Amino acid sequence: MTRLILLRHGQSEWNLQNRFTGWVDVNLTAEGEAQARRAGDLMKAEGIAPVRAHTSMLTRAIRTLWLSLEQLERVWIPVDKTWRLNERHYGGLTGLDKDETRAKHGEEQVKIWRRSYDIPPPPLGADDERHPRFDARYAGLPPEVLPDSESLATTLERVLPYWREAIAPHLASGDDILVAAHGNSLRAIVKLLFDVSPEDIVKAEIPTGNPLLIELDAKGRQPIDARYLDTDRAQPIPALS
């Protein structure tokens, strides 16, 4: 039986500060590091032994992966990094305090930007220093693929090719595969796997540093079961709740 493990990064500095992060490269807090190590311990206790891992281009996800693999004693496995697993880009909201943004724009408007399926926040200007075109890690990408704002729907659009070309082909092998990424890129994968409706996927909460273990059929296509390993911090899984 193939097992896919989805792991949202541990608590980040901007999670703690309640700021819209998106593609900004912030680090883990001490609590986030502890969550990542605990994720590795939980996977080890479950007998999970990933043979390959995938992560984003952002430090908080990469370090979460490293720390969990250290606990698993599997730092030697192949790791693929891709911008396609980055967090959703929050456009002009990037870096803003969420409470201050609600006070300025209203609770309802911010809820639309954060939780609607296909309405993105206001975009960044092309000359804004926060735009990914100024980040060296994306220098080799065509400018037209770099977002200035994203909804969950457009996040799914960029995750989908990587899922089909790089992750799904390994799932028929019967091996354990680990994906360490972000709340919205992981929501995109959950939507794909479980065929969750747009209305339900935006309600899904994915806790930081808590491995979501998904058991798949022999062909690695159909989920059979799914559960969070840290039951004290588990959240409902849309397709199973």
MIPAMAR-591289 format. One line per 10 residues: for each residue x, y, z of N, C-alpha, C, O. Coordinates in steps of 0.2 Angstrom, whole numbers. Each point is the difference from the previous one (the first is absolute). Layout:
X/Y/Z/X/Y/Z/X/Y/Z/X/Y/Z | ...
//
This chain:
4/-6/0/-4/6/0/4/6/0/5/1/4 | -6/4/-9/4/6/0/-3/5/5/-6/0/2 | 11/3/2/-2/5/4/3/7/-2/6/1/-1 | -10/4/1/2/7/-1/-1/4/6/-5/0/3 | 10/4/-1/0/4/6/0/7/-2/5/2/-3 | -10/2/5/0/7/-1/2/4/6/-3/-2/5 | 8/6/-5/2/3/6/1/8/-1/4/2/-4 | -8/1/7/0/8/0/6/2/4/1/-3/6 | 3/8/-8/6/2/4/-2/2/7/-6/1/2 | 10/-2/3/-1/2/7/-1/8/0/1/4/-5
-3/-2/11/-2/7/1/6/5/-2/6/-2/2 | -8/7/-6/5/4/-3/0/7/4/-4/1/4 | 9/3/-5/1/6/4/-6/5/-2/-3/3/5 | 0/-4/-11/-5/4/-2/-7/-3/2/-5/4/1 | 5/-10/0/-6/-4/3/-1/3/7/-6/2/2 | 11/-1/1/0/2/7/-2/7/1/-3/3/4 | 5/1/-9/-1/7/-1/-7/2/-3/-2/6/0 | -1/-11/-2/-7/0/-3/0/5/-7/-4/4/-1 | 9/-6/-3/1/4/-6/-1/-4/-6/1/-6/0 | -4/9/-5/0/-4/-7/7/-1/-3/4/5/-1
-2/-11/0/6/-2/-1/1/-2/-8/4/4/-3 | -7/-9/1/0/-1/-7/7/-2/-3/3/-5/3 | 0/8/-7/6/-2/-3/6/4/3/6/-2/-1 | -7/5/7/5/3/3/4/-5/4/-3/-5/3 | 10/5/-3/4/-6/3/1/2/7/6/2/2 | -10/-4/3/1/1/7/2/-7/3/-1/-5/-3 | 4/5/9/3/-6/3/-5/-3/5/-6/3/1 | 7/-9/2/-4/-3/5/2/4/7/5/2/1 | -10/-2/3/1/1/7/3/-6/3/0/-5/-2 | 2/6/9/2/-6/4/-6/-5/0/1/-6/0
-7/9/1/-6/-5/0/0/-3/-6/-2/-6/0 | 3/9/-6/-1/-3/-6/5/-5/-1/-1/-6/-3 | 7/7/5/6/-6/0/-2/-6/4/1/-5/-2 | -4/7/8/-3/-6/4/-5/-4/-3/0/-6/0 | -5/10/-4/-5/-4/-3/3/-4/-6/-3/-6/-1 | 8/8/-2/3/-3/-6/3/-7/3/-1/-5/-3 | 5/6/8/3/-6/3/-6/-5/3/1/-6/-1 | -6/9/4/-5/-5/2/-3/-3/-6/-2/-6/1 | 1/9/-6/-3/-3/-6/4/-6/-2/-2/-5/-2 | 9/6/2/4/-6/-2/0/-6/5/0/-5/-2
-1/7/9/-1/-5/5/-6/-4/-1/-1/-6/1 | -5/10/-3/-6/-3/-1/0/-5/-6/-3/-6/0 | 6/8/-5/1/-4/-6/4/-6/1/-2/-6/-2 | 7/6/6/5/-5/2/-4/-5/4/0/-6/-1 | -4/8/6/-4/-4/4/-5/-4/-4/-2/-6/2 | -1/9/-8/-5/-3/-4/4/-5/-5/-4/-4/-4 | 10/4/4/4/-5/-5/0/3/-7/1/-4/-4 | -1/11/4/0/3/-7/7/1/-2/4/2/4 | -2/-4/-10/7/0/-2/0/3/-7/1/-4/-5 | -2/11/4/0/3/-7/6/-2/-4/6/0/3
-7/-1/-9/6/-2/-5/1/7/-4/6/0/-3 | -10/4/3/1/7/-4/-5/5/3/-5/-1/3 | 8/7/-3/-4/6/3/0/6/-5/4/0/-4 | -9/4/4/-1/5/-4/-2/6/5/-3/0/5 | 6/6/-7/-1/6/4/0/6/-4/1/0/-6 | -2/6/9/-1/6/-4/7/3/0/5/-3/1 | -5/10/-3/7/4/-1/0/4/6/5/4/0 | -9/-5/5/0/5/6/3/-4/6/-1/-5/2 | 5/9/2/4/-2/6/-4/-4/5/2/-5/2 | -8/8/-1/-4/-3/6/-2/-8/-2/-1/-4/4
-1/3/-10/-2/-7/-2/7/-4/-1/0/-6/2 | 5/9/-5/6/-4/-1/3/-2/7/2/-6/1 | -2/10/4/3/-1/7/-5/-5/3/3/-5/4 | -9/5/-5/-5/-4/3/2/-7/-2/0/-5/4 | 1/4/-11/2/-6/-3/6/-3/3/0/-6/2 | 5/10/-2/7/-2/3/-1/-3/7/2/-5/2 | -5/9/2/-1/-2/8/-4/-6/0/2/-4/5 | -7/3/-8/-4/-6/0/4/-6/-2/0/-5/2 | 4/6/-8/4/-5/-3/6/-2/5/2/-6/1 | 0/11/3/5/-2/5/-2/-5/5/3/-4/2
-9/6/0/-3/-5/5/-2/-7/-2/0/-5/3 | -1/5/-10/-1/-6/-3/6/-4/-2/0/-6/-2 | 6/10/2/6/-3/-2/0/-2/-7/3/-5/-2 | -6/10/-2/0/-1/-7/1/6/-4/-3/2/-5 | 8/2/7/2/6/-3/4/-2/-7/1/5/-4 | 0/-11/3/3/-2/-6/-4/-1/-6/2/-1/-6 | -9/1/7/-4/-1/-6/0/6/-5/1/5/2 | -3/-7/-8/-1/6/-5/-5/5/2/-6/-2/2 | 7/8/-3/-4/6/2/-1/4/-7/5/2/-2 | -11/-1/0/-1/5/-5/-3/6/2/-5/0/4
8/6/-6/-3/6/2/-3/4/-6/3/0/-5 | -9/3/6/-3/3/-6/-4/6/3/-3/0/5 | 3/5/-9/-4/6/1/-8/-2/-1/-4/4/3 | 3/-9/-6/-8/-2/-1/-3/-2/7/-6/0/0 | 10/-2/5/-3/-1/6/1/5/5/-2/0/6 | 4/6/-8/0/6/4/-7/2/3/-5/-3/-3 | 5/7/8/-7/2/3/-3/4/-5/3/3/-5 | -10/-2/5/-4/5/-4/3/7/1/2/2/6 | -1/1/-11/2/7/0/-5/5/2/-6/0/-3 | 7/4/8/-5/4/3/0/7/-3/-4/5/3
8/-4/-8/-1/7/-4/2/6/5/4/0/3 | -9/5/-4/1/6/4/-1/-1/7/2/5/4 | -4/-11/-1/-1/-1/7/6/-2/3/1/-1/6 | 4/-1/-10/7/-3/2/3/4/6/1/6/-1 | 0/-9/6/4/4/6/-5/3/4/2/3/6 | -8/-2/-7/-5/4/4/-2/-4/6/-1/-6/-1 | 0/10/6/-3/-3/6/-8/-2/-1/-3/4/-3 | 1/-10/4/-7/-2/-2/-5/4/4/-5/2/-3 | 6/-1/9/-5/4/4/0/7/-2/-6/3/-1 | 11/0/-1/0/7/-2/-3/0/-7/-3/5/-2
4/-10/-2/-3/0/-7/-8/0/1/-3/3/-4 | 1/-7/9/-7/-1/1/-3/7/2/-5/2/-2 | 9/2/6/-3/6/3/0/5/-6/-4/4/0 | 9/-4/-5/0/4/-5/-5/-1/-6/-3/4/-2 | 2/-11/0/-4/-1/-5/-6/-4/1/-5/0/-4 | 4/-1/11/-6/-4/2/0/-7/0/4/-3/-4 | -7/0/9/0/-7/1/-2/-4/-6/3/-5/-2 | -8/7/-1/-3/-4/-6/4/0/-6/1/-5/-3 | 2/11/1/5/1/-5/6/-5/1/2/-3/-5 | 1/3/11/6/-4/1/-2/-7/0/4/-4/-2
-10/2/4/-2/-7/0/-1/-2/-7/2/-6/-2 | -4/10/-3/0/-1/-7/7/-2/-3/1/-5/-3 | 3/10/5/7/-1/-3/3/-6/3/4/-4/-4 | -5/2/10/3/-6/3/-3/-6/-1/3/-5/-1 | -10/5/0/-3/-7/0/-5/-1/-6/-2/-5/0 | 2/10/-4/-4/-2/-7/5/-4/-4/6/0/1 | -9/-5/-5/4/-4/-4/3/3/-6/6/-2/-1 | -9/7/-2/3/2/-6/0/8/0/1/3/-6 | -1/0/11/1/8/0/7/1/4/1/-1/6 | 4/4/-10/6/1/3/0/7/3/-4/4/-1
9/-3/6/1/7/3/3/5/-6/1/-2/-5 | -1/8/7/3/5/-5/7/-2/-2/4/-2/4 | -2/3/-10/6/-2/-2/6/4/2/-1/6/1 | 7/-8/-1/6/4/1/1/4/-6/-1/-3/-6 | 4/9/6/3/3/-6/6/-3/-3/4/-3/4 | -3/3/-10/6/-3/-3/6/2/3/5/-3/0 | -4/9/2/6/3/3/0/0/8/5/2/3 | -10/-6/0/0/-1/7/6/-4/2/1/-6/-3 | 3/7/8/6/-4/2/-2/-7/2/4/-4/1 | -11/4/1/-2/-7/3/-2/-5/-6/-1/-5/1
1/8/-7/-2/-4/-6/6/-6/-1/6/2/0 | -8/-8/-1/4/-5/-1/5/0/-6/6/-3/0 | -7/8/-4/5/1/-6/7/3/3/5/0/-4 | -5/3/10/6/2/3/3/-5/4/6/2/3 | -8/-8/-2/3/-5/4/4/-5/-4/-2/-2/-5 | 8/2/7/5/-4/-4/-2/-7/-1/2/-4/-5 | -6/1/10/-1/-7/-1/-5/-2/-6/-1/-5/-2 | -2/11/-1/-5/-1/-5/3/3/-7/-4/1/-5 | 10/0/5/4/3/-5/-1/-4/-7/0/3/-5 | 0/-9/6/0/-4/-6/-7/-2/-3/-1/-3/-5
-4/6/8/-7/-1/-2/-3/5/-5/3/6/1 | -7/-7/-6/-3/5/-4/-4/5/4/-4/-2/5 | 5/8/-6/-3/5/4/-8/-1/0/-3/2/5 | 0/-4/-10/-7/-1/0/-3/-5/5/-6/0/1 | 10/-5/1/-2/-5/5/0/3/7/-3/-3/5 | 6/9/-4/1/2/7/-6/4/2/-2/5/-3 | -1/-7/8/-7/4/2/1/6/4/5/1/3 | -9/4/-4/-1/6/4/-5/0/5/-1/4/4 | -3/-10/-5/-6/-1/5/-3/-7/-2/0/-1/-6 | -3/-2/11/-3/-7/-2/-6/-1/4/0/2/6
-5/-6/-9/-5/-3/4/2/-7/1/5/-2/-2 | -9/-2/6/1/-7/1/-1/-3/-7/4/-5/-1 | -8/7/-3/-1/-3/-7/6/1/-4/2/-5/-3 | 1/10/3/6/1/-4/6/-3/3/5/-2/-3 | -5/1/10/5/-4/3/0/-7/-2/5/-3/-2 | -11/0/1/-1/-7/-2/2/0/-7/3/-5/-2 | -4/10/-2/2/-1/-7/8/-1/-1/2/-3/-4 | 2/7/9/7/-1/-1/2/-7/4/6/-2/-2 | -9/0/7/1/-6/3/-1/-6/-4/4/-5/0 | -9/5/-4/-3/-6/-4/6/-3/-5/0/-6/0
3/10/-4/5/-3/-4/6/-4/4/2/-5/-2 | 0/8/7/5/-3/4/-3/-7/3/3/-5/1 | -9/6/2/-3/-6/2/0/-6/-5/2/-6/1 | -5/8/-7/0/-5/-5/6/-3/-3/1/-6/-1 | 4/11/1/7/-2/-3/5/-3/5/4/-4/-2 | -4/6/8/5/-1/5/-2/-4/6/4/-4/2 | -10/5/0/-2/-4/6/-4/-6/-2/1/-6/3 | -7/7/-6/-4/-6/-2/4/-6/-3/-2/-6/2 | 6/7/-6/4/-6/-3/3/-5/5/1/-6/-1 | 1/9/7/4/-4/5/-5/-3/4/2/-5/4
-9/7/-4/-5/-3/5/-2/-7/-2/-3/-3/4 | 5/1/-10/-2/-7/-2/5/-5/3/0/-6/-1 | 6/8/4/5/-4/1/-1/-4/7/4/-5/1 | -8/7/3/-1/-3/6/4/3/6/0/-3/5 | 4/8/-7/4/3/5/-3/6/3/-5/3/-2 | 8/-1/8/-2/6/4/3/6/-3/6/1/-2 | -11/4/0/3/7/-3/-2/5/5/-6/1/2 | 10/4/-1/-1/5/5/0/7/-4/5/1/-4 | -10/3/5/0/7/-3/-1/5/6/-5/0/4 | 10/4/-3/0/5/5/-1/7/-4/5/2/-4
-10/1/6/-2/6/-4/-4/5/4/2/1/6 | -7/2/-8/-4/5/3/-7/-1/0/-3/-4/-3 | -1/8/7/-7/-1/1/-4/0/-7/-4/-5/-1 | 6/10/-3/-4/0/-6/2/-5/-6/-4/-3/-3 | 11/2/3/2/-5/-5/-2/-7/2/-2/-4/-4 | 2/3/10/-3/-7/3/-7/0/-1/-3/-6/-1 | -1/11/2/-7/0/-1/-2/-2/-8/-4/-4/-1 | 8/7/-3/0/-2/-7/0/-7/-1/-3/-3/-4 | 8/-1/7/1/-7/-1/-6/-4/3/-2/-5/-3 | 0/8/9/-6/-4/3/-6/1/-4/-4/-5/-1
3/11/-2/-5/0/-5/0/-5/-6/-5/-3/-2 | 11/3/-1/1/-5/-5/-1/-7/2/-4/-4/-4 | 7/2/9/-1/-7/2/-7/-2/2/-2/-5/-2 | -1/9/6/-7/-2/3/-6/3/-4/-5/0/2 | 7/4/-7/-5/3/-4/-5/5/4/-6/-1/0 | 9/5/4/-4/4/5/-2/6/-4/3/3/-5 | -9/-1/6/-3/6/-3/3/6/2/3/1/5 | -3/4/-10/3/7/2/-3/3/6/4/3/4 | -10/-4/-2/-3/2/6/2/-3/6/1/3/5 | 1/-9/-5/2/-4/6/8/1/1/2/0/5
2/0/-11/7/0/1/2/7/3/5/0/4 | -8/5/-5/2/7/3/-1/0/8/3/4/3 | -7/-9/-1/-1/0/7/5/-5/4/0/0/6 | 3/-4/-10/5/-4/3/6/3/3/3/4/-3 | -2/-6/9/6/3/4/5/-6/0/-1/-5/2 | 7/7/-3/6/-5/0/5/3/5/3/5/-1 | -3/-9/7/4/2/5/8/0/-1/2/-4/-4 | 1/9/7/8/0/-2/3/-6/4/-2/-2/5 | 7/-1/-9/4/-5/3/-4/-7/2/3/-3/4 | -8/2/-7/-4/-6/2/-1/-4/-6/-4/1/-5
8/-7/4/-1/-4/-6/-7/-3/-1/-3/-3/4 | 1/4/-10/-6/-3/-3/2/-6/-4/2/0/-5 | -4/-6/8/2/-6/-3/-6/-2/-4/-6/-1/2 | 7/0/-9/-5/-2/-5/2/-7/-2/5/-1/-4 | -9/-4/5/1/-7/-3/-4/0/-7/-5/1/0 | 9/-4/-5/-3/0/-7/0/-8/-2/3/-4/3 | -7/3/-8/-1/-6/-3/6/-3/-3/5/4/-1 | -5/-10/-2/6/-3/-3/3/4/-6/6/0/-1 | -10/4/-2/2/4/-6/2/7/2/2/3/-4 | -3/-2/11/2/7/2/-4/6/-2/2/5/-1
-8/-7/-1/-5/5/-2/-5/2/4/-2/6/1 | -1/-11/2/-6/1/4/1/0/8/3/-5/2 | -5/10/2/1/0/7/-4/-5/3/-6/-1/-2 | 9/-3/7/-4/-5/3/-2/3/7/-5/-1/3 | 10/4/0/-1/3/7/5/6/1/5/1/-4 | -7/3/9/5/6/1/-1/2/7/-6/0/3 | 11/2/1/0/2/7/6/4/1/5/-1/-3 | -6/6/8/6/3/3/3/-4/5/-3/-3/4 | 10/3/-4/3/-4/5/0/3/7/0/-3/5 | 0/10/-4/-1/3/6/-7/1/1/-3/5/-2
0/-9/6/-7/0/1/-3/6/4/-5/2/-1 | 10/0/5/-2/6/4/-1/6/-4/-3/5/3 | 6/-4/-9/0/6/-4/-3/-2/-6/1/4/-5 | -5/-9/4/-3/-2/-6/-6/5/-2/-3/3/4 | 2/-3/-11/-5/4/-2/-5/-4/-5/3/-5/-2 | -9/6/1/-4/-4/-4/3/0/-7/2/5/-3 | -2/-11/0/2/-1/-7/-7/1/-5/-4/-4/1 | 4/9/-5/-7/1/-4/-3/-6/-2/-6/-1/0 | 10/-4/-4/-4/-5/-3/-2/-6/5/-4/-4/-2 | 7/5/8/-2/-6/5/-4/3/6/-3/-4/4
2/11/-4/-4/2/6/-8/1/-2/-4/2/4
//
